[in-house]
């Protein structure tokens, strides 16, 4: 079974590929602040700046009913994500189309031996 950090990196790589395939343009990965991190910053097909949180589990965890990728999005994590997203938006206003604004999405990935199931939740807050 992969280490947690390896699973997370694999999940972010798969999420980036998924977003690219959906017409998103990734502009940054792993934007860090002392109080939080943005996994992926991208433009959607229609030009909205999107902050993407990636949550990844292996089917091994799901089979044992330990936790799903969605279960990892606690109210505290959502608030933290909102804070770091708002900080990014304030620090880089030139990246935001004022008519479109920005949003937060979550990609929940479940990886098994054969493939990866991606669930895309748009505008979670």
Backbone as XML, in Angstrom:
<?xml version="1.0"?>
<chain id="A" units="angstrom">
  <residue number="1" name="UNK">
    <atom name="N" x="0.852" y="-1.190" z="0.000"/>
    <atom name="CA" x="0.000" y="0.000" z="0.000"/>
    <atom name="C" x="0.892" y="1.246" z="0.000"/>
  </residue>
  <residue number="2" name="UNK">
    <atom name="N" x="0.572" y="2.241" z="-0.840"/>
    <atom name="CA" x="1.427" y="3.429" z="-0.920"/>
    <atom name="C" x="1.355" y="4.253" z="0.367"/>
  </residue>
  <residue number="3" name="UNK">
    <atom name="N" x="2.421" y="4.966" z="0.635"/>
    <atom name="CA" x="2.419" y="5.892" z="1.756"/>
    <atom name="C" x="1.416" y="7.002" z="1.492"/>
  </residue>
  <residue number="4" name="UNK">
    <atom name="N" x="0.966" y="7.626" z="2.573"/>
    <atom name="CA" x="-0.037" y="8.686" z="2.450"/>
    <atom name="C" x="0.424" y="9.811" z="1.524"/>
  </residue>
  <residue number="5" name="UNK">
    <atom name="N" x="1.702" y="10.230" z="1.674"/>
    <atom name="CA" x="2.202" y="11.316" z="0.821"/>
    <atom name="C" x="2.259" y="10.888" z="-0.644"/>
  </residue>
  <residue number="6" name="UNK">
    <atom name="N" x="2.601" y="9.611" z="-0.886"/>
    <atom name="CA" x="2.623" y="9.110" z="-2.257"/>
    <atom name="C" x="1.218" y="9.055" z="-2.841"/>
  </residue>
  <residue number="7" name="UNK">
    <atom name="N" x="0.259" y="8.630" z="-2.032"/>
    <atom name="CA" x="-1.134" y="8.600" z="-2.488"/>
    <atom name="C" x="-1.612" y="10.003" z="-2.810"/>
  </residue>
  <residue number="8" name="UNK">
    <atom name="N" x="-1.278" y="10.959" z="-1.950"/>
    <atom name="CA" x="-1.682" y="12.344" z="-2.191"/>
    <atom name="C" x="-1.075" y="12.917" z="-3.460"/>
  </residue>
  <residue number="9" name="UNK">
    <atom name="N" x="0.208" y="12.657" z="-3.679"/>
    <atom name="CA" x="0.878" y="13.150" z="-4.896"/>
    <atom name="C" x="0.278" y="12.505" z="-6.133"/>
  </residue>
  <residue number="10" name="UNK">
    <atom name="N" x="0.047" y="11.186" z="-6.073"/>
    <atom name="CA" x="-0.587" y="10.497" z="-7.196"/>
    <atom name="C" x="-1.976" y="11.077" z="-7.456"/>
  </residue>
  <residue number="11" name="UNK">
    <atom name="N" x="-2.732" y="11.317" z="-6.401"/>
    <atom name="CA" x="-4.069" y="11.897" z="-6.543"/>
    <atom name="C" x="-4.034" y="13.263" z="-7.199"/>
  </residue>
  <residue number="12" name="UNK">
    <atom name="N" x="-3.080" y="14.098" z="-6.796"/>
    <atom name="CA" x="-2.969" y="15.425" z="-7.394"/>
    <atom name="C" x="-2.563" y="15.349" z="-8.857"/>
  </residue>
  <residue number="13" name="UNK">
    <atom name="N" x="-1.684" y="14.414" z="-9.192"/>
    <atom name="CA" x="-1.297" y="14.232" z="-10.597"/>
    <atom name="C" x="-2.497" y="13.768" z="-11.425"/>
  </residue>
  <residue number="14" name="UNK">
    <atom name="N" x="-3.260" y="12.808" z="-10.914"/>
    <atom name="CA" x="-4.455" y="12.330" z="-11.625"/>
    <atom name="C" x="-5.510" y="13.424" z="-11.724"/>
  </residue>
  <residue number="15" name="UNK">
    <atom name="N" x="-5.659" y="14.210" z="-10.666"/>
    <atom name="CA" x="-6.624" y="15.317" z="-10.677"/>
    <atom name="C" x="-6.233" y="16.358" z="-11.727"/>
  </residue>
  <residue number="16" name="UNK">
    <atom name="N" x="-4.935" y="16.643" z="-11.829"/>
    <atom name="CA" x="-4.473" y="17.608" z="-12.834"/>
    <atom name="C" x="-4.783" y="17.108" z="-14.234"/>
  </residue>
  <residue number="17" name="UNK">
    <atom name="N" x="-4.553" y="15.827" z="-14.470"/>
    <atom name="CA" x="-4.857" y="15.247" z="-15.782"/>
    <atom name="C" x="-6.370" y="15.320" z="-16.056"/>
  </residue>
  <residue number="18" name="UNK">
    <atom name="N" x="-7.172" y="14.989" z="-15.060"/>
    <atom name="CA" x="-8.631" y="15.059" z="-15.190"/>
    <atom name="C" x="-9.069" y="16.478" z="-15.566"/>
  </residue>
  <residue number="19" name="UNK">
    <atom name="N" x="-8.553" y="17.466" z="-14.841"/>
    <atom name="CA" x="-8.931" y="18.855" z="-15.115"/>
    <atom name="C" x="-8.488" y="19.288" z="-16.509"/>
  </residue>
  <residue number="20" name="UNK">
    <atom name="N" x="-7.267" y="18.941" z="-16.894"/>
    <atom name="CA" x="-6.793" y="19.264" z="-18.246"/>
    <atom name="C" x="-7.716" y="18.655" z="-19.301"/>
  </residue>
  <residue number="21" name="UNK">
    <atom name="N" x="-8.109" y="17.397" z="-19.087"/>
    <atom name="CA" x="-9.011" y="16.728" z="-20.033"/>
    <atom name="C" x="-10.372" y="17.415" z="-20.115"/>
  </residue>
  <residue number="22" name="UNK">
    <atom name="N" x="-10.769" y="18.091" z="-19.032"/>
    <atom name="CA" x="-12.059" y="18.802" z="-18.996"/>
    <atom name="C" x="-11.936" y="20.245" z="-19.487"/>
  </residue>
  <residue number="23" name="UNK">
    <atom name="N" x="-10.758" y="20.612" z="-19.959"/>
    <atom name="CA" x="-10.571" y="21.950" z="-20.519"/>
    <atom name="C" x="-10.115" y="23.003" z="-19.532"/>
  </residue>
  <residue number="24" name="UNK">
    <atom name="N" x="-9.742" y="22.606" z="-18.335"/>
    <atom name="CA" x="-9.217" y="23.562" z="-17.354"/>
    <atom name="C" x="-7.757" y="23.868" z="-17.688"/>
  </residue>
  <residue number="25" name="UNK">
    <atom name="N" x="-7.319" y="25.062" z="-17.297"/>
    <atom name="CA" x="-5.916" y="25.438" z="-17.479"/>
    <atom name="C" x="-5.305" y="25.606" z="-16.090"/>
  </residue>
  <residue number="26" name="UNK">
    <atom name="N" x="-4.401" y="24.718" z="-15.753"/>
    <atom name="CA" x="-3.774" y="24.769" z="-14.436"/>
    <atom name="C" x="-2.696" y="25.836" z="-14.441"/>
  </residue>
  <residue number="27" name="UNK">
    <atom name="N" x="-2.772" y="26.729" z="-13.442"/>
    <atom name="CA" x="-1.789" y="27.808" z="-13.374"/>
    <atom name="C" x="-0.842" y="27.657" z="-12.185"/>
  </residue>
  <residue number="28" name="UNK">
    <atom name="N" x="-1.225" y="26.817" z="-11.215"/>
    <atom name="CA" x="-0.357" y="26.636" z="-10.055"/>
    <atom name="C" x="-0.752" y="25.368" z="-9.305"/>
  </residue>
  <residue number="29" name="UNK">
    <atom name="N" x="0.260" y="24.754" z="-8.685"/>
    <atom name="CA" x="0.019" y="23.591" z="-7.820"/>
    <atom name="C" x="0.744" y="23.799" z="-6.504"/>
  </residue>
  <residue number="30" name="UNK">
    <atom name="N" x="0.121" y="23.333" z="-5.452"/>
    <atom name="CA" x="0.709" y="23.364" z="-4.112"/>
    <atom name="C" x="1.124" y="24.758" z="-3.657"/>
  </residue>
  <residue number="31" name="UNK">
    <atom name="N" x="0.200" y="25.704" z="-3.765"/>
    <atom name="CA" x="0.407" y="27.057" z="-3.240"/>
    <atom name="C" x="0.306" y="26.965" z="-1.718"/>
  </residue>
  <residue number="32" name="UNK">
    <atom name="N" x="1.389" y="27.333" z="-1.035"/>
    <atom name="CA" x="1.441" y="27.165" z="0.419"/>
    <atom name="C" x="1.442" y="28.494" z="1.158"/>
  </residue>
  <residue number="33" name="UNK">
    <atom name="N" x="0.729" y="28.486" z="2.257"/>
    <atom name="CA" x="0.763" y="29.548" z="3.249"/>
    <atom name="C" x="1.019" y="28.864" z="4.592"/>
  </residue>
  <residue number="34" name="UNK">
    <atom name="N" x="1.440" y="29.602" z="5.613"/>
    <atom name="CA" x="1.691" y="28.948" z="6.904"/>
    <atom name="C" x="0.446" y="28.246" z="7.472"/>
  </residue>
  <residue number="35" name="UNK">
    <atom name="N" x="-0.725" y="28.707" z="7.119"/>
    <atom name="CA" x="-1.962" y="28.165" z="7.680"/>
    <atom name="C" x="-2.743" y="27.270" z="6.724"/>
  </residue>
  <residue number="36" name="UNK">
    <atom name="N" x="-2.191" y="26.995" z="5.552"/>
    <atom name="CA" x="-2.923" y="26.135" z="4.626"/>
    <atom name="C" x="-2.286" y="26.070" z="3.257"/>
  </residue>
  <residue number="37" name="UNK">
    <atom name="N" x="-2.869" y="25.241" z="2.414"/>
    <atom name="CA" x="-2.331" y="24.999" z="1.077"/>
    <atom name="C" x="-3.482" y="24.843" z="0.087"/>
  </residue>
  <residue number="38" name="UNK">
    <atom name="N" x="-3.228" y="25.292" z="-1.139"/>
    <atom name="CA" x="-4.140" y="25.042" z="-2.252"/>
    <atom name="C" x="-3.492" y="23.977" z="-3.125"/>
  </residue>
  <residue number="39" name="UNK">
    <atom name="N" x="-4.195" y="22.879" z="-3.346"/>
    <atom name="CA" x="-3.622" y="21.799" z="-4.144"/>
    <atom name="C" x="-3.434" y="22.221" z="-5.591"/>
  </residue>
  <residue number="40" name="UNK">
    <atom name="N" x="-4.507" y="22.784" z="-6.179"/>
    <atom name="CA" x="-4.463" y="23.188" z="-7.589"/>
    <atom name="C" x="-5.203" y="24.512" z="-7.743"/>
  </residue>
  <residue number="41" name="UNK">
    <atom name="N" x="-4.607" y="25.419" z="-8.503"/>
    <atom name="CA" x="-5.274" y="26.656" z="-8.906"/>
    <atom name="C" x="-5.378" y="26.594" z="-10.423"/>
  </residue>
  <residue number="42" name="UNK">
    <atom name="N" x="-6.591" y="26.801" z="-10.943"/>
    <atom name="CA" x="-6.800" y="26.640" z="-12.390"/>
    <atom name="C" x="-7.886" y="27.588" z="-12.874"/>
  </residue>
  <residue number="43" name="UNK">
    <atom name="N" x="-7.924" y="27.741" z="-14.187"/>
    <atom name="CA" x="-9.051" y="28.427" z="-14.825"/>
    <atom name="C" x="-9.966" y="27.372" z="-15.416"/>
  </residue>
  <residue number="44" name="UNK">
    <atom name="N" x="-11.261" y="27.520" z="-15.164"/>
    <atom name="CA" x="-12.237" y="26.623" z="-15.780"/>
    <atom name="C" x="-12.359" y="26.974" z="-17.257"/>
  </residue>
  <residue number="45" name="UNK">
    <atom name="N" x="-13.087" y="26.158" z="-17.993"/>
    <atom name="CA" x="-13.294" y="26.407" z="-19.425"/>
    <atom name="C" x="-13.856" y="27.798" z="-19.670"/>
  </residue>
  <residue number="46" name="UNK">
    <atom name="N" x="-14.722" y="28.277" z="-18.756"/>
    <atom name="CA" x="-15.347" y="29.583" z="-18.962"/>
    <atom name="C" x="-14.588" y="30.740" z="-18.306"/>
  </residue>
  <residue number="47" name="UNK">
    <atom name="N" x="-13.376" y="30.476" z="-17.791"/>
    <atom name="CA" x="-12.518" y="31.544" z="-17.296"/>
    <atom name="C" x="-12.631" y="31.863" z="-15.812"/>
  </residue>
  <residue number="48" name="UNK">
    <atom name="N" x="-13.381" y="31.091" z="-15.057"/>
    <atom name="CA" x="-13.482" y="31.299" z="-13.612"/>
    <atom name="C" x="-12.210" y="30.764" z="-12.957"/>
  </residue>
  <residue number="49" name="UNK">
    <atom name="N" x="-11.653" y="31.534" z="-12.025"/>
    <atom name="CA" x="-10.522" y="31.048" z="-11.252"/>
    <atom name="C" x="-11.048" y="30.027" z="-10.242"/>
  </residue>
  <residue number="50" name="UNK">
    <atom name="N" x="-10.467" y="28.834" z="-10.260"/>
    <atom name="CA" x="-10.957" y="27.736" z="-9.424"/>
    <atom name="C" x="-9.839" y="27.241" z="-8.516"/>
  </residue>
  <residue number="51" name="UNK">
    <atom name="N" x="-10.149" y="27.176" z="-7.221"/>
    <atom name="CA" x="-9.248" y="26.590" z="-6.247"/>
    <atom name="C" x="-9.732" y="25.164" z="-6.026"/>
  </residue>
  <residue number="52" name="UNK">
    <atom name="N" x="-8.870" y="24.192" z="-6.303"/>
    <atom name="CA" x="-9.269" y="22.792" z="-6.281"/>
    <atom name="C" x="-8.585" y="22.070" z="-5.128"/>
  </residue>
  <residue number="53" name="UNK">
    <atom name="N" x="-9.389" y="21.514" z="-4.250"/>
    <atom name="CA" x="-8.892" y="20.653" z="-3.177"/>
    <atom name="C" x="-9.012" y="19.215" z="-3.657"/>
  </residue>
  <residue number="54" name="UNK">
    <atom name="N" x="-7.938" y="18.460" z="-3.524"/>
    <atom name="CA" x="-7.917" y="17.073" z="-3.975"/>
    <atom name="C" x="-7.867" y="16.168" z="-2.752"/>
  </residue>
  <residue number="55" name="UNK">
    <atom name="N" x="-8.810" y="15.246" z="-2.678"/>
    <atom name="CA" x="-8.841" y="14.253" z="-1.612"/>
    <atom name="C" x="-8.794" y="12.885" z="-2.267"/>
  </residue>
  <residue number="56" name="UNK">
    <atom name="N" x="-7.857" y="12.057" z="-1.816"/>
    <atom name="CA" x="-7.618" y="10.767" z="-2.461"/>
    <atom name="C" x="-7.610" y="9.645" z="-1.431"/>
  </residue>
  <residue number="57" name="UNK">
    <atom name="N" x="-8.280" y="8.568" z="-1.777"/>
    <atom name="CA" x="-8.206" y="7.340" z="-0.988"/>
    <atom name="C" x="-7.964" y="6.181" z="-1.941"/>
  </residue>
  <residue number="58" name="UNK">
    <atom name="N" x="-7.427" y="5.108" z="-1.394"/>
    <atom name="CA" x="-7.291" y="3.890" z="-2.181"/>
    <atom name="C" x="-8.492" y="3.008" z="-1.895"/>
  </residue>
  <residue number="59" name="UNK">
    <atom name="N" x="-8.820" y="2.141" z="-2.820"/>
    <atom name="CA" x="-9.977" y="1.264" z="-2.635"/>
    <atom name="C" x="-9.782" y="0.366" z="-1.418"/>
  </residue>
  <residue number="60" name="UNK">
    <atom name="N" x="-8.547" y="0.138" z="-1.038"/>
    <atom name="CA" x="-8.249" y="-0.647" z="0.155"/>
    <atom name="C" x="-8.933" y="-0.018" z="1.383"/>
  </residue>
  <residue number="61" name="UNK">
    <atom name="N" x="-8.834" y="1.307" z="1.502"/>
    <atom name="CA" x="-9.473" y="2.010" z="2.620"/>
    <atom name="C" x="-10.986" y="1.979" z="2.509"/>
  </residue>
  <residue number="62" name="UNK">
    <atom name="N" x="-11.506" y="2.160" z="1.308"/>
    <atom name="CA" x="-12.950" y="2.194" z="1.108"/>
    <atom name="C" x="-13.539" y="0.814" z="1.375"/>
  </residue>
  <residue number="63" name="UNK">
    <atom name="N" x="-12.853" y="-0.233" z="0.896"/>
    <atom name="CA" x="-13.343" y="-1.595" z="1.104"/>
    <atom name="C" x="-13.505" y="-1.912" z="2.582"/>
  </residue>
  <residue number="64" name="UNK">
    <atom name="N" x="-12.625" y="-1.387" z="3.395"/>
    <atom name="CA" x="-12.723" y="-1.614" z="4.834"/>
    <atom name="C" x="-13.674" y="-0.624" z="5.496"/>
  </residue>
  <residue number="65" name="UNK">
    <atom name="N" x="-14.271" y="0.247" z="4.682"/>
    <atom name="CA" x="-15.202" y="1.263" z="5.162"/>
    <atom name="C" x="-14.558" y="2.205" z="6.190"/>
  </residue>
  <residue number="66" name="UNK">
    <atom name="N" x="-13.281" y="2.463" z="5.987"/>
    <atom name="CA" x="-12.605" y="3.364" z="6.908"/>
    <atom name="C" x="-13.023" y="4.804" z="6.658"/>
  </residue>
  <residue number="67" name="UNK">
    <atom name="N" x="-12.822" y="5.265" z="5.427"/>
    <atom name="CA" x="-13.147" y="6.651" z="5.123"/>
    <atom name="C" x="-13.204" y="6.830" z="3.603"/>
  </residue>
  <residue number="68" name="UNK">
    <atom name="N" x="-14.114" y="7.659" z="3.154"/>
    <atom name="CA" x="-14.153" y="8.005" z="1.733"/>
    <atom name="C" x="-13.393" y="9.313" z="1.537"/>
  </residue>
  <residue number="69" name="UNK">
    <atom name="N" x="-13.094" y="9.619" z="0.307"/>
    <atom name="CA" x="-12.415" y="10.875" z="0.014"/>
    <atom name="C" x="-13.264" y="12.060" z="0.480"/>
  </residue>
  <residue number="70" name="UNK">
    <atom name="N" x="-14.574" y="11.976" z="0.272"/>
    <atom name="CA" x="-15.478" y="13.051" z="0.672"/>
    <atom name="C" x="-15.500" y="13.239" z="2.185"/>
  </residue>
  <residue number="71" name="UNK">
    <atom name="N" x="-15.358" y="12.140" z="2.930"/>
    <atom name="CA" x="-15.369" y="12.225" z="4.394"/>
    <atom name="C" x="-14.236" y="13.094" z="4.930"/>
  </residue>
  <residue number="72" name="UNK">
    <atom name="N" x="-13.182" y="13.240" z="4.143"/>
    <atom name="CA" x="-12.031" y="14.018" z="4.587"/>
    <atom name="C" x="-12.307" y="15.520" z="4.592"/>
  </residue>
  <residue number="73" name="UNK">
    <atom name="N" x="-13.392" y="15.957" z="3.963"/>
    <atom name="CA" x="-13.722" y="17.386" z="3.902"/>
    <atom name="C" x="-14.577" y="17.773" z="5.105"/>
  </residue>
  <residue number="74" name="UNK">
    <atom name="N" x="-13.924" y="17.952" z="6.227"/>
    <atom name="CA" x="-14.613" y="18.348" z="7.449"/>
    <atom name="C" x="-14.955" y="19.842" z="7.388"/>
  </residue>
  <residue number="75" name="UNK">
    <atom name="N" x="-15.885" y="20.291" z="8.211"/>
    <atom name="CA" x="-16.184" y="21.739" z="8.246"/>
    <atom name="C" x="-14.938" y="22.578" z="8.546"/>
  </residue>
  <residue number="76" name="UNK">
    <atom name="N" x="-14.066" y="22.081" z="9.391"/>
    <atom name="CA" x="-12.838" y="22.822" z="9.714"/>
    <atom name="C" x="-11.936" y="22.927" z="8.483"/>
  </residue>
  <residue number="77" name="UNK">
    <atom name="N" x="-11.818" y="21.848" z="7.723"/>
    <atom name="CA" x="-10.978" y="21.883" z="6.521"/>
    <atom name="C" x="-11.576" y="22.811" z="5.470"/>
  </residue>
  <residue number="78" name="UNK">
    <atom name="N" x="-12.892" y="22.840" z="5.374"/>
    <atom name="CA" x="-13.542" y="23.736" z="4.416"/>
    <atom name="C" x="-13.283" y="25.191" z="4.802"/>
  </residue>
  <residue number="79" name="UNK">
    <atom name="N" x="-13.379" y="25.520" z="6.081"/>
    <atom name="CA" x="-13.103" y="26.889" z="6.529"/>
    <atom name="C" x="-11.653" y="27.282" z="6.249"/>
  </residue>
  <residue number="80" name="UNK">
    <atom name="N" x="-10.734" y="26.371" z="6.513"/>
    <atom name="CA" x="-9.317" y="26.624" z="6.234"/>
    <atom name="C" x="-9.107" y="26.861" z="4.734"/>
  </residue>
  <residue number="81" name="UNK">
    <atom name="N" x="-9.760" y="26.049" z="3.923"/>
    <atom name="CA" x="-9.666" y="26.179" z="2.468"/>
    <atom name="C" x="-10.220" y="27.519" z="2.005"/>
  </residue>
  <residue number="82" name="UNK">
    <atom name="N" x="-11.322" y="27.943" z="2.598"/>
    <atom name="CA" x="-11.898" y="29.255" z="2.261"/>
    <atom name="C" x="-10.914" y="30.374" z="2.593"/>
  </residue>
  <residue number="83" name="UNK">
    <atom name="N" x="-10.258" y="30.278" z="3.750"/>
    <atom name="CA" x="-9.320" y="31.328" z="4.165"/>
    <atom name="C" x="-8.127" y="31.425" z="3.212"/>
  </residue>
  <residue number="84" name="UNK">
    <atom name="N" x="-7.528" y="30.294" z="2.886"/>
    <atom name="CA" x="-6.351" y="30.341" z="2.007"/>
    <atom name="C" x="-6.757" y="30.744" z="0.587"/>
  </residue>
  <residue number="85" name="UNK">
    <atom name="N" x="-7.955" y="30.360" z="0.144"/>
    <atom name="CA" x="-8.445" y="30.778" z="-1.181"/>
    <atom name="C" x="-8.667" y="32.290" z="-1.221"/>
  </residue>
  <residue number="86" name="UNK">
    <atom name="N" x="-9.269" y="32.820" z="-0.173"/>
    <atom name="CA" x="-9.511" y="34.267" z="-0.108"/>
    <atom name="C" x="-8.190" y="35.038" z="-0.074"/>
  </residue>
  <residue number="87" name="UNK">
    <atom name="N" x="-7.204" y="34.501" z="0.627"/>
    <atom name="CA" x="-5.892" y="35.140" z="0.679"/>
    <atom name="C" x="-5.250" y="35.160" z="-0.701"/>
  </residue>
  <residue number="88" name="UNK">
    <atom name="N" x="-5.327" y="34.037" z="-1.408"/>
    <atom name="CA" x="-4.786" y="33.974" z="-2.771"/>
    <atom name="C" x="-5.485" y="35.017" z="-3.653"/>
  </residue>
  <residue number="89" name="UNK">
    <atom name="N" x="-6.804" y="35.072" z="-3.559"/>
    <atom name="CA" x="-7.576" y="36.017" z="-4.378"/>
    <atom name="C" x="-7.178" y="37.464" z="-4.068"/>
  </residue>
  <residue number="90" name="UNK">
    <atom name="N" x="-6.925" y="37.761" z="-2.801"/>
    <atom name="CA" x="-6.500" y="39.117" z="-2.425"/>
    <atom name="C" x="-5.088" y="39.419" z="-2.910"/>
  </residue>
  <residue number="91" name="UNK">
    <atom name="N" x="-4.219" y="38.415" z="-2.862"/>
    <atom name="CA" x="-2.828" y="38.623" z="-3.259"/>
    <atom name="C" x="-2.630" y="38.693" z="-4.775"/>
  </residue>
  <residue number="92" name="UNK">
    <atom name="N" x="-3.546" y="38.073" z="-5.526"/>
    <atom name="CA" x="-3.415" y="38.027" z="-6.985"/>
    <atom name="C" x="-4.714" y="38.446" z="-7.674"/>
  </residue>
  <residue number="93" name="UNK">
    <atom name="N" x="-5.183" y="39.672" z="-7.424"/>
    <atom name="CA" x="-6.462" y="40.097" z="-8.010"/>
    <atom name="C" x="-6.440" y="40.129" z="-9.535"/>
  </residue>
  <residue number="94" name="UNK">
    <atom name="N" x="-5.255" y="40.264" z="-10.114"/>
    <atom name="CA" x="-5.147" y="40.309" z="-11.572"/>
    <atom name="C" x="-5.498" y="38.971" z="-12.219"/>
  </residue>
  <residue number="95" name="UNK">
    <atom name="N" x="-5.516" y="37.901" z="-11.436"/>
    <atom name="CA" x="-5.841" y="36.578" z="-11.974"/>
    <atom name="C" x="-7.349" y="36.307" z="-11.989"/>
  </residue>
  <residue number="96" name="UNK">
    <atom name="N" x="-8.120" y="37.248" z="-11.466"/>
    <atom name="CA" x="-9.561" y="37.028" z="-11.347"/>
    <atom name="C" x="-10.309" y="37.947" z="-12.305"/>
  </residue>
  <residue number="97" name="UNK">
    <atom name="N" x="-11.171" y="37.358" z="-13.116"/>
    <atom name="CA" x="-12.073" y="38.137" z="-13.956"/>
    <atom name="C" x="-13.172" y="38.662" z="-13.051"/>
  </residue>
  <residue number="98" name="UNK">
    <atom name="N" x="-13.268" y="39.980" z="-12.909"/>
    <atom name="CA" x="-14.217" y="40.557" z="-11.942"/>
    <atom name="C" x="-15.666" y="40.211" z="-12.255"/>
  </residue>
  <residue number="99" name="UNK">
    <atom name="N" x="-15.971" y="39.883" z="-13.488"/>
    <atom name="CA" x="-17.338" y="39.480" z="-13.839"/>
    <atom name="C" x="-17.630" y="38.025" z="-13.494"/>
  </residue>
  <residue number="100" name="UNK">
    <atom name="N" x="-16.578" y="37.223" z="-13.356"/>
    <atom name="CA" x="-16.742" y="35.789" z="-13.110"/>
    <atom name="C" x="-16.403" y="35.376" z="-11.681"/>
  </residue>
  <residue number="101" name="UNK">
    <atom name="N" x="-15.459" y="36.071" z="-11.050"/>
    <atom name="CA" x="-15.068" y="35.755" z="-9.688"/>
    <atom name="C" x="-14.275" y="34.469" z="-9.575"/>
  </residue>
  <residue number="102" name="UNK">
    <atom name="N" x="-14.391" y="33.813" z="-8.422"/>
    <atom name="CA" x="-13.671" y="32.578" z="-8.175"/>
    <atom name="C" x="-14.557" y="31.628" z="-7.393"/>
  </residue>
  <residue number="103" name="UNK">
    <atom name="N" x="-14.126" y="30.363" z="-7.360"/>
    <atom name="CA" x="-14.889" y="29.352" z="-6.633"/>
    <atom name="C" x="-13.946" y="28.275" z="-6.113"/>
  </residue>
  <residue number="104" name="UNK">
    <atom name="N" x="-14.502" y="27.440" z="-5.243"/>
    <atom name="CA" x="-13.752" y="26.316" z="-4.684"/>
    <atom name="C" x="-14.420" y="25.026" z="-5.125"/>
  </residue>
  <residue number="105" name="UNK">
    <atom name="N" x="-13.628" y="24.119" z="-5.689"/>
    <atom name="CA" x="-14.099" y="22.787" z="-6.081"/>
    <atom name="C" x="-13.347" y="21.735" z="-5.267"/>
  </residue>
  <residue number="106" name="UNK">
    <atom name="N" x="-13.955" y="20.575" z="-5.161"/>
    <atom name="CA" x="-13.295" y="19.424" z="-4.550"/>
    <atom name="C" x="-13.302" y="18.283" z="-5.554"/>
  </residue>
  <residue number="107" name="UNK">
    <atom name="N" x="-12.159" y="17.647" z="-5.725"/>
    <atom name="CA" x="-12.070" y="16.420" z="-6.505"/>
    <atom name="C" x="-11.817" y="15.288" z="-5.516"/>
  </residue>
  <residue number="108" name="UNK">
    <atom name="N" x="-12.752" y="14.345" z="-5.469"/>
    <atom name="CA" x="-12.627" y="13.180" z="-4.596"/>
    <atom name="C" x="-12.247" y="11.985" z="-5.461"/>
  </residue>
  <residue number="109" name="UNK">
    <atom name="N" x="-11.067" y="11.441" z="-5.218"/>
    <atom name="CA" x="-10.558" y="10.336" z="-6.029"/>
    <atom name="C" x="-10.494" y="9.055" z="-5.207"/>
  </residue>
  <residue number="110" name="UNK">
    <atom name="N" x="-10.966" y="7.988" z="-5.820"/>
    <atom name="CA" x="-10.812" y="6.660" z="-5.244"/>
    <atom name="C" x="-10.006" y="5.843" z="-6.235"/>
  </residue>
  <residue number="111" name="UNK">
    <atom name="N" x="-8.817" y="5.418" z="-5.796"/>
    <atom name="CA" x="-7.903" y="4.690" z="-6.664"/>
    <atom name="C" x="-7.961" y="3.209" z="-6.302"/>
  </residue>
  <residue number="112" name="UNK">
    <atom name="N" x="-8.145" y="2.377" z="-7.327"/>
    <atom name="CA" x="-8.050" y="0.931" z="-7.100"/>
    <atom name="C" x="-6.983" y="0.363" z="-8.036"/>
  </residue>
  <residue number="113" name="UNK">
    <atom name="N" x="-6.887" y="-0.952" z="-8.082"/>
    <atom name="CA" x="-5.829" y="-1.575" z="-8.873"/>
    <atom name="C" x="-5.970" y="-1.312" z="-10.366"/>
  </residue>
  <residue number="114" name="UNK">
    <atom name="N" x="-7.188" y="-1.092" z="-10.835"/>
    <atom name="CA" x="-7.439" y="-0.975" z="-12.276"/>
    <atom name="C" x="-7.627" y="0.460" z="-12.765"/>
  </residue>
  <residue number="115" name="UNK">
    <atom name="N" x="-8.226" y="1.296" z="-11.943"/>
    <atom name="CA" x="-8.519" y="2.645" z="-12.421"/>
    <atom name="C" x="-8.685" y="3.607" z="-11.259"/>
  </residue>
  <residue number="116" name="UNK">
    <atom name="N" x="-9.201" y="4.778" z="-11.604"/>
    <atom name="CA" x="-9.420" y="5.835" z="-10.625"/>
    <atom name="C" x="-10.800" y="6.428" z="-10.888"/>
  </residue>
  <residue number="117" name="UNK">
    <atom name="N" x="-11.611" y="6.485" z="-9.845"/>
    <atom name="CA" x="-12.926" y="7.104" z="-9.948"/>
    <atom name="C" x="-12.815" y="8.529" z="-9.407"/>
  </residue>
  <residue number="118" name="UNK">
    <atom name="N" x="-13.238" y="9.496" z="-10.221"/>
    <atom name="CA" x="-13.165" y="10.902" z="-9.835"/>
    <atom name="C" x="-14.575" y="11.452" z="-9.692"/>
  </residue>
  <residue number="119" name="UNK">
    <atom name="N" x="-14.825" y="12.068" z="-8.550"/>
    <atom name="CA" x="-16.078" y="12.802" z="-8.344"/>
    <atom name="C" x="-15.707" y="14.268" z="-8.197"/>
  </residue>
  <residue number="120" name="UNK">
    <atom name="N" x="-16.345" y="15.112" z="-9.018"/>
    <atom name="CA" x="-16.027" y="16.540" z="-9.061"/>
    <atom name="C" x="-17.184" y="17.320" z="-8.453"/>
  </residue>
  <residue number="121" name="UNK">
    <atom name="N" x="-16.904" y="17.984" z="-7.350"/>
    <atom name="CA" x="-17.900" y="18.816" z="-6.674"/>
    <atom name="C" x="-17.530" y="20.268" z="-6.911"/>
  </residue>
  <residue number="122" name="UNK">
    <atom name="N" x="-18.396" y="20.986" z="-7.618"/>
    <atom name="CA" x="-18.107" y="22.376" z="-7.961"/>
    <atom name="C" x="-18.732" y="23.323" z="-6.950"/>
  </residue>
  <residue number="123" name="UNK">
    <atom name="N" x="-18.011" y="24.425" z="-6.694"/>
    <atom name="CA" x="-18.510" y="25.542" z="-5.892"/>
    <atom name="C" x="-19.045" y="25.064" z="-4.549"/>
  </residue>
  <residue number="124" name="UNK">
    <atom name="N" x="-18.186" y="24.481" z="-3.752"/>
    <atom name="CA" x="-18.628" y="23.842" z="-2.500"/>
    <atom name="C" x="-19.000" y="24.808" z="-1.388"/>
  </residue>
  <residue number="125" name="UNK">
    <atom name="N" x="-18.580" y="26.064" z="-1.485"/>
    <atom name="CA" x="-18.875" y="26.962" z="-0.366"/>
    <atom name="C" x="-19.877" y="28.028" z="-0.752"/>
  </residue>
</chain>
